[in-house]
Amino acid sequence: MKTHSQKPFYISNVIVAIMVVAFMIISLFPFFWILITSFKPSSEIFGTTAFQVISKDPTWENYFVVIFDKNIIKSVFNSLIVAGSTTIYVVIIASLSAYIIARFTFTGKSLLMGIVLSVSMFPQMIVVGPIFNMFYKLGILNSYFLALAYSTITFPTAVWIMVAHFKSVPLSIEEAARIDGCSPWQTLWKIVFPVASSGVATTAIMTFIAAWNEYLLAITLNVNKEYQTVPVAINALRTQYSVFWGQITAATVLVVIPTIIIVLLFQKKIVGGISNGAVKE
């Protein structure tokens, strides 16, 4: 009886395992193909040799070209500055806004959250024109002030994530802090933020990745190569009649490295932030 009862459970586990493995293979295959393509010469990327996993003549030429000739490192530096500035700015403002929404009762609170959510649904093409006109009149085109424009696509999501996490922080903790003599600012920075640190980390990482991958605002506001970010620089690896796929894949591998490092360093915070924000105490 014990064997018969365990058999369906074993079969279901095997099926789930096969599905998970299949999903991982499908998800990771594009990245694997980009990696092996980056080491192929142009003659092996097309034609009968295009589907060969191991190159007959592997080369580092694509990496040398994008690093030294195309100066992709400068674009990575620009992206780090812009994405980092956006992350710091958005996390601070979103945290303060989310704490007020989560802890205080005021007229139009639901309407405000609805407006924040609706703003995140706007197509980027709608906001590009007004943002460009504003940047032009302020004289801040082709600059690192691009981080300000990125708040239009990152701030609404950051507020929603932070509100969920602040609501999960027990009020009793804040009440105990006030009894001990903490001011509202001390309660926020010394008590609430450390307790909701997983949510803050999750918001910061998602904001950084969104700013790192943004293309439309970057190519519209920063046409000067000195301020081009990674997506714009990779898009420039082509001519009117050809696309340099070897260089594109090599550049893609290089620019993905910072994101992978950040995710690996803070993966526990990400998982904890996603799960904790779903529970309201």
ABEGO torsion letter per residue (X at the ends): XAAAAAAAAAAAAAAAAAAAAAAAAAAAAAAAAAAAAAABBAAAABEAAAABABBABBBAAAAAAAAAAAGAAAAAAAAAAAAAAAAAAAAAAAAAAAAAAAABBBBGAAAAAAAAAAAAABBAAAAAAAAAAAAAAAGABGBAAAAAAAAAAAAAAAAAAAAAAAAABBAAAAAAAAAAGBBAAAAAAAAAAAAAAAAAAAAAAAAAAAAAABAAAAAAABABAAABBAAAAAAABBBAABBBAAAAAAAAAAAAAAAAAAAAAAAAAAAAAAAAAABBX
